[in-house]
Amino acid sequence: LLRQKTRKTSSLFSGFRVLGLYSNHVPHALRYHLKHRESYVVTAVGRSFHTFNVNRLGIVAVSNSLPDEITCLAADRMLVFAATGRLISAFARNKEVVMHYNGHEQEVRLLLPLGDQLISADSGGDVIVWDVQSGEVYLRLHFDPSTFDVLAMMHPSTYLNKVLLGSSQGALQLWNIKTSKLLFTFAGWSAGVTVLQQSPAVDVVGVGTATGRIIIHNIRLDETLMSFTQDWGPITSLSFRTDGPPIVASGSPQGHIAFWDLERHQLVTQHRHAHRTSIAGATFLQGEPILVTNGADNAIKVWIFDQEGGGARLLRIRQGHSAPPTTIHHHGNDGKNILSAGQDGTLQSFSTVHERFNKNLGHGSVNKKKEKKKKKGLTYEELRLPAITAFSSSVTRQSDWDGIVACHRDRLATTTWNYQRCTMGAHHLQPPGSRRGAIATAVDITSCGNFVVIGSSCGRVDVYNLQSGLHRGCYGDDEKAHNGVVRGIATDTLNQLTLTTGSDWLLKFWRFKSKKLEEEMKLNAAPASMKLHRESGMLALALDDFTLVVVDIETRRVVRKFAGHHGNINDMTFSPDGRWLVTVAMDCTIRVWDLPSGSLVDCFLVATAPVSVSLSPTGDFLATTHVDSLGLYLWTNKSLCGPVGLRPLPADYQPVVETLPGVTVEETEQEVNSEEEEEEDVYQSAEQLGAELVTLSLLPESRWKSLLHLDEIKKRNKPVAAPAAPAAAPFFLPTVPGLTPRFATQTQTEHETQSKVLNWGVLSQRSEFICTLESALTTGSFDQPLRLLKDCGPAALSVELNSLAPEGGGARELLLVFIQMIDSMLASGRDFDLAHAYLALFLKLHLRSLSQDATAMEALNHLLSRLEKGWAELQASFDQSLCLLSYAKSALL
C-alpha cells in the first residue's frame, strides 16, 4: 500500500494578520521620539506588543512574537522591554529582539528602565539590576515576600541611583542601587501599595493603596501632604498633569477614572465606565493636556482636557471586542468590512484596509427614550441588551433605512441597526400575540433589502417590513411553521422561495408572497444551522450528527453529503463562485469541501476551536473567530496568487496544526530534520511536450525581435561627440632662429602621425562559442553553443555571428556548422522563434559569401525545404483553429 504523504501546510489558506486586538490587562508604556517630536504608546497583545502613535492612534509597528504571554512592559528612549515569565527581552525599532536577560527564578511583574540600567522585580522577592548593553547582572537584592512583597517601583526625580520600592504590606523602602544600601524605610499607611508615581514637584510622590487611598507624600521630609479616597476599590494607576493645572488622575478596577485637584484638595470630575474593565494604565503626556488610558477591555483611549470646569472628553479611540466575538459576516460586496457581534453585546465593523475605517455600532439598549434617563436613577446594566446571537445584513437599501437585523440572547424581540449612522435603529421587531418564553433564533434579510424573515424557538416564522417595522404575516397553519425550534432561515434571490428548517428534522419550502407550503424534506438528523448561496441555489445544512447536507433548491434534492467532522459544526460559508464550502467545528478543524467533485480538498487544525467563519465576496480573505480570543483572524486565499493543486484527501487524512495569524513561532521550534521531511510532488513541465509540436523559447522578445534592426538601433544610440576644447595658446610664442623674426608653425608629432587602426590579427582569438560550435560538429549535440547564444544580448550575438566568416577570424566550415545547428533546432521543434531570428541575422551578414559556395547553397536549400514543411503544418493548424473559432462565434447553438 502506498502511504499518503502528509502536507506540511494548508493548500488553500495561509495566515495573514489579526484584526481587533489593541490592548490587554498589562499597563501600557509611553515613548517620546525626539526626532519625530511625537509620542508613542506601546500595548501588549498576547505574545507581542503593538506600537501606536498618539496623534492618530495609527499602528506603527508590531513586534516579533515571544514564546509566552507578555506580563509587563517598559520603554526608554531607545528600547522596549517586555517580560514573559522569567525571561526579559529588549526590542529595538519596536520589533526585533536584541537582548535577553535571564536570571529570575519566578515570574517577572515589574520593569523600570533607569539610564543604562534596567531594574526588574519578580513574584519571588528578587530585584535585579541589569546592565542594558551587556545583559549582565549588576546587582541582586532579595526580599522575603512575607515581610516585604514588592508590588510597585519608581525612580524619584533628581535622586541619583535611587529607587523607591513599595510592598503589599504597606511599607516603602528607598535604596541606592549603586552602593546596594537601604537608605530609608517608610512605615506606610496600613494598606498595600499598588502604585508609585512621581509628581511634577521634586521630593513629592503619589502613592496608591489597595484600600482606595491616594497619598501625596514628601519622601525627603517623610511627611504626608494630603490624601484622597476613592470608593471604587484599589488604585490601579496614577498620573499627574504636567502642563499647569495641579490635577492627578486615578484609575479603578471598575473602569472609572477620577480627577483630583491638589490645590483645593477635592474631586474635580470623574468619568464612569471609561473602560468596561479595570483601568490597566493611565498616563498624561509630558506638557500636554492629554491622557492616554488602556484596559483589559481591548481598548486604547486618548482624552483631552478642553472642557469647562477642567473636564475631559474622548479624543481618539481604538477598541475591539472586550469579550470573544461569536458571529461574523462580511458586509458589502467589496469584502473590505467585516461585521462582528461579541459576547460583550456590541456590534462592530472591522476594516481589512485600515483601522481608521473601523466602526463601532455600540451596545443595544432596551429603549432609546429610557436611555436618555439613565442619569436619573436607572443603572447602566438595566438598559443594555444581552449579547447578539445571530444577525443578517444587507447593503441594498442601507442608505434608505436600517440594513441590519439582530437576534439577542433570551429575547424574542429583534433589533434593527443602521450601518451608515453607526447606531441602533428605531424598530424592535416582535410578533403579535407571541408565546411567553419564546426567543428569536434565526434571521435573514431578503436580497431586495425590504423585508426580514425571523424565526423563533416556538416554531413561528414571521415577516416584517424593514422600512416601517410593521408585521407582514407569518408562515404555517396556526401561525406555526415548525413543531420545534427554528434553526435556520433563507430566502432566494428573486424573493420567490423561503426556506426554513427546525429541530423537527424538516426542511420546508414556502412561497414568499403567498406564504404557502410547497414541499418539505425529511432530514437524517436535526439541523444545527443553514447557509444558502443565492447565486447557485445551493443550500448547506449542518446536522447534529456532525454531517453536512447540500440541497439544490431548484430540484429540491440532496446533491452532496459530507462526513468528517468529529464535533459540533459551528459555522460554514460558501466561496463566491459556490464551488467550495468552508466549515468550522469544535474539533478545531477548518475544512474545505469541493462541491463539483464531492470531496474534501483541504483541512487543517488550529490551536483553539473556531466559532464563526466568513469568506469575503471577492474570495481574497477568510475570516475566523475562535474560543476565548478577542481578535478576528484573516487567512489569505492562495489560489488567487498562483496555481494551487487540489487533490481529494483520504478519509484517514491527519491534518497539521496551523499557527493563528499574527503569531509566529520561534526559529528553534521550527527546526525540522530535512531528511525526514516529505515534500509534495511538484509537477515539472517537460521541455518538449510532443515531437509534432512547436515550442517557443522563454527569452524576452527584445532578445530576438531587435536582431534585424541592430543597425538602426546602433545609429540611434550612437553618442554625439562632445566639442573639443581649443588648444591653449602658449605664453611665449616660439620663433624660428634667424635674422628675420618668424613664428614657428606647429608640426605633427610622431605619436599623432601613428595610425590608430589595429591589425585584425591582433584580435583574432577564438571565442568560447566558436570553440563549442567546432566540438558540436563531432558530438552532434548543439545544446552547449545554443545555451551560450541565449546568454548573449543582441549586440554580442551580432559580434559572434560576424566572427564566423573568414574575414572575421573564423572559417568557411564554421558557417556550415551554424547552418546545421539551425537545421537541428527546426527538426526538434524547440526554440522555434530563436531559430528564425538567428537564421535571419545570419543570412543578412553572410548571404553574399554563401551564394558563391556550392556546398553552403545545398545546405541552405535543405534548410529551406524544412522551413516550408514546418510552416505548412503550422498554417494548417492555424486555419483549423480559426475556422472552429469562427463557427463558435457565428453559429446558432
N, C-alpha and C positions, 0 to 999 in steps of 0.2 A: 504494500500500500504506500502511496505517496503521501508524505507528511505535509500538511498545509503550512505554508510559511506564514509567520506572524508579522503583521505590519507594525512598524515602529511608531507611526503617527496616523492620524485620521487622513483619509484620502481626499475628503472634500473641504474640511474646515481646519483653520489654524487660528490660534488665539491672537487677538489684535490689541484690545485695550478694555478698560473697565470704566463705566460711567457712574456718576453719582456718589463717589467716595471723596469726602473732603476732610473729615476730622473724626477723632475718637476721644476717649477719656484722658489721653495724655495731654498735658498743658503744652501750648504752642511755644515757639521760640521766635523772637524778633531779631532781624539783622538790618543794619543800615549800610548801604553801599555808598562809599564816599564819591566814587567816580560818577555813578549814575544819579547820585543825590536822591535816592529812593529807598523806602523801607520795604522789607520783605518779611512775610510771615511763613513759618515752617510748621507744618502739622503732620502728625504721624497717622498713617493709614495702614494698619496691619504690619506687614514686614518691610514697608518702605515709607518714605515721607515725601510730601509734596511741598513745593515752594511756590507761593503766590506773591505777586506784587500788591501792595496795599492800595495803590492808587486806583486800580481797576479790578482787583481780585482776579486777575488772569493768571492761569497756571504758567509758571516759568520753567520748572524742571520737575522731573520725577526721578527719585534716586533708585539706584540698584537695590535689589531685594536682599534682605538679611536672612539668616537661617531661622530666625524666630521672631515673635511679635516684639515690636518696639515698646519699651516700658517707660522711657523718659527721653527728653530731648534737651539740647542746649546748643548755643551757637555763639561764636565770636566773630571777629571781623573777617577771618579767612576760612574757617572750618565750621562744619556742623557735626555735633557729637550725638550719637544715638546709642542707647544701651538696650541690649536684647539678652535677658537673663543675666549671666555672669560676664558677658562679653561687651566691651565698649568699642565702637567703631568711629573713626573720624572720616568725614566725607569732604572732598574738595570739589568745587564747582557744582555743589548741590547734587552730585550724582555718584562720583567714583569714590570707593573706599581706598584711602591712602595709608591708614594705620589702624592696627588693632591693639587694644590694651587688655591683656589677660592678667588676672591676679586675684579677682574676687572669688570667694567661695559661696556666696549667696547672691540672690537677685539684686542687681543694682537698681536703686529707685531715686537717686538724686545725682545731678551733674551740675558743676559750677566751673566754667572757664575763668581763669584768673591770670591774665598776661600769658606767659609762656608755659603755664602750668594748668592742669585740669584736676579738679577735686571731685571725687566720686564717693558715694556712701551706699552701702548695701543694707539689706534687712538683717544681717548677722552682726552688725555693730562695727564693721570695718570701714574706716575712712582713709582713702588712699589719695596721695598727691602724686600726679604723673607729670613727667616731662613730655610736653606735647610733641616735640620734634623727634626725640629718640624713643619714646614709648617706655622708658624705664621708670621704675617706682622711685620717687624722690623721698616720700615719707609715708609711713603707715601708722595709723592710730587705731586702737581697738577700744570699743566701749561695750560695757555689759548691757544688753538690751533690757534687762530687768530693772536697771537703775537709770540708764540714760540711753533711750532708744531714739536715734537721730531721725527726725521727720522733716526738718527744714534747715536750710543752709543759705547764707548770704555773705557777701563781702561788704563791710561798712566803707562808705566813701571816705577817701583820704587816709584810711588806716592801712599802712603799707604792710603787706604779707600777713594780714589778719583775716580771720574768717569767724563768723558767728554761727554757732550751731544751736538749733532748738530741738527739744526732745518731747516725746509723748508724755513724760512725767511732769512737764511744765517748766523745767529749769533751762537756762541758757548758759552757754559757755563760749568765751572768746579765746581763740587760740592763735598763736604765732606759728605759721606753718614753716617758717624758715628755721627757727630755733627749736621747734617742737615743744613749746611750753604753753601751759594753760595760764592765761593772763588774769581772767576773772570769771567768776561764776555768778550768774543772776538767779535769784531764788525762784522767780516765776510768779504765776498768779493762780496756782492750784488748778490748772487746766492744761491739757496737752497743747503744745504749739503745733499749728498746722501750716502757717505761712509766716515768712520773714521777708520784709520789703524795705529797701532804703527810701527815705523821704528826700525831697529836694533840699532840706536843711541838713547840714553836717551834724553828726553825732546823734541824729534822731532817726529811729527806725519804727516801722509799723509791724505789730505782732498780731497775728490772727490765731485764735484758740478754738478748741473743739467745742466749747460751750457757746460760741457765737460772739464772744467779746473781741473788740478791736482796741488794742492798747497802743498809744503813741508814746514811746519810751525814749529817754535820753540815756544812751549807754555810757556816755562819758561821766555823767553825774549819778547814774543809776537812779533816775527819777522818772516817774510816770507823769507825763504832761497832761494827758486826757485819755478817756476811754469811751467807747460806744458799744452798744449791744444790739445785735440783730436777732429777730425772733425766728429765723428760718433754719437754725441749726449751725453746724460748724462753718467756719470761714474757709472757703476753698481757694480764694485768690484775693490779692490786694494789689492796688496800683494807685500811685499819686500823679496828679496832674502837674506838669512842669511848664505850662505856658502862662502861668499867672495866678488864676483862681486857686485858693487852697482847698482842693477837693480830693478826697480819697474814695475809691470805688471798691466795694467788697462783693464777692460772689458767694452764692449759697448752693446747697445740694438740690434745692427745688427749682433752680434755674432763674431765680430772681437776682437782680443787681441793685444795690443800694449805694447812694452817693451822699457822703457826709461832708459838712462844712467844718474845717478845722478852726476857723476863727470864731464862728458863732456856736460851735460845739453842738450842732444839731443836724438832723437829717434834712437834706435839701430836696431830694426826689428819689424815686425808685422806679425800676422797670420790672414789673412782674411778668413772668413767663418769657423772659428774654431768650431763654433756651428751654427746650422741652425737658432736658435732663440737667444734671449738675453742671455748674459753670467750671469747666476744666482750667481755663486761663483767661485773665483779663489784664491787658497792658495798654497804658497810654503811650502814644508816640511822643518822642522827645520834642518838647517845644511846640506841640500841636494839640488842638482840642479834639483829638480823635482817639477813640478807644477801640481796641481790637479784642474780640472775645471768641472763644471756641468752646465746644462742649461735646459730650458723648452722643448728642442728637444728630451728629453728622452735619454740623453747620459751622460756618465761619461768618461772623458779622462784624461790620465796621460801623461805629456810632460816631456822630459828630455833635458837638455841643454848640448849637447856634440858636437854641430856643430861649424865649423869655423866661426869666427865673432860673437860668442855669440848667434847663432840661436838655436831654439828648434825644436825637431822632436817628432812626436807622438810615444809614447812607448807602451801604452796599451789603450784599449777602450772597453767599454760595452755600446751598444746602441740598442735601439729598433726603432719602427716607431715614427717619430715626428708628424705624423697625423694618424688618425684612419685607421687600415687595413680594406680592403674591400673584399678581396678574399684570402682564404687559401685552401691548398691541402696538404695531406701527400705525401712526396716524398720517393720513395723506398718501398720495401716490408717488412722492419723490423719495420716500424711505429715509428722510432725514430727521424725523421726530418720532420718539417712542413714548407712548402714554404708559404710565406705571401707577398702579394702586398698591399701597402697602398696608401693613398691619397697624401703622400709626394713624390710619384714617385719612391720609392725604392722597390727592390725585395730582401727579406731577408729570411734566413733559421734559424729556431729556433729548438734546440735540446731538447728533453724531458729527456735526460740523464744528461747532464751537460752543463753549459753555455759556457765552453771553446770550444764546438763543434759548436757554432753558427757561421753563415756565413752571410756576407753582400755582395750581388752581385752588390750593388751600384745603381746608378741612370743612366737610359738610356740617351744616347746622340744622337743628330741628326746625327752626323758624327764623327767618331773617328779621322779622319785626321784634322777636324776643331777643335776638342777638344785640340789638341796639340798647336793650335794657339790662345788659349783663352787669353794668356798673351800678345798677340799682338793687343789687342783692342776689341775683342769680349767679350761681357758680359757673366756672368755665367748663367743668365736666358735664353739667346738665345740658348744655347747649350743643355739645359735639355729637355728631352721628357716629355710629360704630364703623368699623373698617369695611371697605368695599370688597365684596366677594366676586363680583363679575361686572363687566361693563362692555358697552358697544359704542363705537364712534363712527361718524360719517362726515365727510368734508363737502358733500354735495350742496347742502343748504346751511352750512355753519355760519355764513355771513348774514343770514336772514333770521335764524333762531338757533336755539340750543342744538348742538350736534353730538352730545354725549349723554348717555343714559346709564346709570349705575345702580346695582343692587347692593344693599348693605346687610351686614350680618344681623340675623334675628329681627329683620324688619320687612314688612310687606310692601310698604311704600318705597318706590324707586325715585331717585333724584335725577334732575337734568343739569347739565353743566355746559358752559359756553367757553369754547377753546380760545376764541379771539379776545374775549374780555377777561379771561383767566379767573372766572368766578363761577360759583354755583348758580344754576338757573332758578327761575321762579316757580317751576312746577314740581309738585310731589305727586307722582302718579300712583294712585291706589284704586283698585277695583271697587265698585259699589257693592255693598252687601257682602263683604268678604268675611270669611270664617275667622274666628279668633284663634290666634296661634299660628296662622299661616305666614310664610315668609316668601319673598321673591327669590327665585333660584336661577333663572336664565333670562337673557335679554338679547334682542337683535334688532338693529335699525335697518329698515329697507334701503335698497340701493338708491331710491329717489330721495331719501332723507326726509320724507314727510311723515312716516309712521314708524312706530316702535311696537314690537311684539314682546310681551313679558309673560313668563311662566312662573308659577308659584308651587309651593310644596303641597298644596291641597289639590293639585291637578288642573287648576284654571290656566287658560292661555288667553290673555286679553290684548286688545289692540288699542293704541292711543294715537291721537294726532299730536305731533311734536310742536306745532305752532301754537295751538290753543291749549294743549294739555287735556283735551276732552277725551272721554272714553268712547271708543267707536265699535264696541262689540266684543264678543268672546267666542271661542270655538267649542264645539261639542254640545251634546244634549245635556240639559240640566246645568248648563254653564260649567261643564267639566269635560276637559279633553282627555285626561288620563286618570286611571284609578291608582294614583300614587304621585310621587314627586316628579315634577317635570325636570328632566336632566339637561335638555338641550333644545334650542330653537334656531331655525334658519329660514330665510326667505330667498327666493331665486332672484335673478337679475331683473326680470320683467314684472315682478310682483304678481305672478300667476299662481305660485305654489307657496305654501307654508309647511315646513317640515318640523315635526315635534317628536320627541322621544321621552320616555319616562321610565320610572322604576318598575312598571308593569310589563317590561320586556317588549314593548311595542314601539315601532316606528310608524308614524301616521303621516299621510299626505293629505293636506287640506287645500281647498280653493281659497285664495287670499281674499277675494272680494265677497263671495257668497258664504264663506266660512263653512262649507260643507265638506264632509269627509269623503275623499275619493278612494283611498286604498290604505290598508295598514299591513305591516310586515312584522312577523314574529321573529324575534332575535333569539340567539342561543343563550344569552345571559343578559343581566340587567346592564344597561348602558351607563357609563360614568360621565361621558361628555361627548360633544358632537361638533364637527367642523365642516363647513361647506365651502368648496371652491366654486364660486359662482360662474366663472368663465367656462370651465369644463363640465360643470354639473356633477362633479364627484363629491360624495358625502362620506366623510370618515367618521366612524363611531368607535370609541374606546369602551370596551366592555369590562365588567368587574372580574372576569376570569383572566385578565391581563392579555387579551387578544384584541385585534383590530379588524374591523369590517369596513370595506369600501363599497358603497352603493351608488349605482348610476341612477340619478333621479329621472332621467328620460325613460329608460327601460324599466326602472324600479326593480332591479335585480342586484343581487350581491355579485360584484365583479372581482373582488380580491378579498382574501383573508390572510392575515399576518399573525404569526405567533412567535414569541421570542423573549418578551419582557418577563421578568420574574418579580415584579412588584406593580403597585397601582400606577396606571398611566395618568400622569398629572396634566399634561397638555400636549397639543400637537398643532402643526401648521403645515400648509402646503407651500411649495415653491411657486413663483409667479406663473410659470407655464403649466402648473398642475402635474408635473412629471414626478416630483418627489413628495413624499410625506415624511416630515420630521417629527419624531415623538420623543418625549422625555418621561421618565418613570422614576419611582422610588428605588429602583435597583441601581441608581446612579449612572445609568447609561443614556446616551443620546444616540438614537438610531435613525437612519435614513433609508426609507423603503422606496424602491423604484416601481411605480405603478405599471408601466408598459410591460416590464419583464416579470413583475410579481415577485421580486426577490429583495433581500436585504443587501444593500451595496456599501453601506458604511456604518460603523458602530465604534464608539469609544466611551471610556469611563471618565468620570470627573470625581473629585475628592468628596464633594457633598452633593446630595440629591438635588437635581433641578426641579423647580416647581412650576415654571412657566417658560414658554418659548415663543418666539416670533421671528419670521423670516421677512426681510424687507421686500416691498413690492418690486424693487429693482433687482433683488437677488444678490446684492453685494455683501450684506451682513446678516448674520444670525445672532439674535439677542436671547440671552438666557438669564434667569434669576435662580438663586439656589437657597437652600435651607440655611437659616442663620447668617445670611450675607446681605449687606445693605446695598451692594452695587448691582449694576446691570452689565453683564459681560458680553462683549462683542467678539464674534468669530468671523473671519473673512472667508469668503467663498473662493476656493482655489480654482474652480472651474472657470471663473471669469478672467483669471490671469494667465491661463495656459491650458493645454490639453491634460485632462485627467482620465486615466484608465480605470473604469469602474467594472469590477467583476463581482458576481454573486458570491456572498460569503456563505460558508457551510453552516450547518446547524450547530456544530460544536465549536464555532469560532470563539476564541478568547480575546476580548478587546483589551487594549492597553489604556493606561491612565494618562489622560491629557491634563497638563497643568493649566489652571484657570488663567485667563488673560490678565496681564498686569502683575503676575507673579512669576519670577524666574528662579531657577534652581541654581545652587552653587555649582561651579565647574567641577568640584570634586565629586559631586553627586551625579554628574553627567558622564563620568568616565565609564566607558564600556569597552570590554575586550573586543578588538576589531576582528579577531579570529572567530569569535562566537556570534558575530552579527550575521544576520541573514537578510540580505537585501532583496527587494522585489526585482523580478525580471524586467529589464528595461529594453524595449524594442529598439534595435539598431537598424536603420534603413540601409538596404544594400546600395552599392554604388550604381548598379545597373539592374533594374527590375526584370528586364527581358531583352534578349538579343534583337528582337524585332522593333524595339522601342528606341526613341531618340532621347538622350539625356543632356540637359544643359549644364553648364558649369555653375558653380556658386560664386563666381567672381563678380564684383560690381560691373555695371555696364560701362563705366568710364574706362575700364581696363582694355576693352576690345572695340568699343564704338569709336574711340578717338584715334585708332591706329591709321585710318585712311586720311586723316586730316592733320597729321603731325606738322606738315609744312606750314599750314595756316596758323596752327597754334603757336609754333615757334616764331613765326613772323609777328604775330600779335603780342607775344610775350617778350619780344626782343627789347632789352633795356636801351633807353636813349642815353648815349654817352654824355657825360657832364662836360660843359665847356671848359677847355683847358685854360688855366691862368697864364697871362702873358709873362714871358721871361723878364725877370727884374734887370733893369739897366745897371751896369757896373758903375761904381762911384768914380773910378778913374778910367776913362776910355782908352783902350790900348792903341798905340800909334806904331807905324812902321818906321824902323830906323832909316835915316837918310837926310839929305839936305832939305828936301821938301817935306814938311809935316803932313802925314796922311794917316787916317784912322785904319786900323787893321780890321778886315772883314772876318766874320765868324765862319769857320770851316767845320765840316762834319768830322766827328771823332771816329776813331776805329770801332768803338762799341756801337755807334749808330749806324755805321755802314754795314755791319754784320747782319746777315739775313736771320729773321726770327722764325722762318718756316723750318720745322724739323723734318728730317727724313723719316718716311714711314717705317723704315727698317728698325728704327729705334723702338717703336711701339708695337712691333709685330710679335706680340706674345699671345698665345692661345688662351682663350677664356675657358672657364670651367664648363660652360655649355658646349663648346666645340669639342672638348675632351670627352664629355659624356655622350655626345652625339656620335663620335667615332667608335666608342666602345659599344654603343647600342647596335651598330651595324653587325657586330659579331654575336652579341647576345640575343638580338631580335626583340628586345623589350625597350620601348621608348618612354617608360614611366619616369625615369630619372631626368632626362632632358626636358620633358614636358613639365615636371614639377619645378624645374629651375626657371622656365619661361613664365609660369604662373606667378612666381615671386617677383618678376621684373615689372617695372612700370612701363608705360608706352614709350618713353624716350629710351630707356635702357633696352627694351625689346627691339627698337629700330637699330640700335648700335649692334646688337647681337646678330641680327639678320644681315646687316651690311658686312660684317666680318666674315661671312660665309664665302663671299666671292674671292677669287684670286687676288684682285687688286686691293682687297681689304685685309689680306693676310691669311685668307682661307685657301680652299682648293675646289676644283670642279666636282670632286667626289662628294664634298660636303653638301653641295646643292642637291645632288641626287638623294643623299641620305635624308635631307629635310623633306623632300617630296615623299619619300617612303614613310616618314613619320606622320605626315598629314593623311596619307592613304590608310595607315593603321588606325588613326583616330576616327576617320569616317567609317571604316569597316566595323569598329567596335560600337559605334553609336554614342560614345561618351564625349563630353565637351564639344558638342556639336557647334555651338556658337564660336568657341575659340578656334576651332579648325578652319572655319570660313574666314574669320578675321585674320588669322596668321597667314593663310594662303593668299588673301587679297594683298596684304602688305608685301609678302614675298614676291609675288608677280610684279607688283609695282616697282620693286627695287631691281629685279634681276631678269625681267622678261626679255630684254634686248639681248643679253648674253645667252640666255637659254634657247632663244629661237635659232641660234647658229649651231646648236648641239643636237645631233640626231637622237642620241640616247636620252637626253633630257626631254625632247619633244615626245618621244614614245612613252616615257613615264607620265608626262602631263596628259597625253591622250587617254591613258589608262585611268588616270585620276578623274578626267572629265566624264568618262562613262560611269564611274562610281557615283559622282555627284548627281548626274542626271537620273540615275536609278533611285537614289535616295530621295531626291526631291519629288519624283513621280509618286513614290509611295506616300510621302507626306501630303502631296496635293490631293491624292485620293481620300486620305483620312480627313483632311480639311473639308473637302466637298461633301463627304458623307455627314460630318458633324453639322455643317451649315445647313444642309438640306433638312436634317432632323430638327434642328432648331427653328428653321423657318416654318416647318409643318406644325410644330408645337405651338408656335405663336399665332398662326393663322387658322388652323383647323378648328372646327366646332366640336369640342369633345363633350 
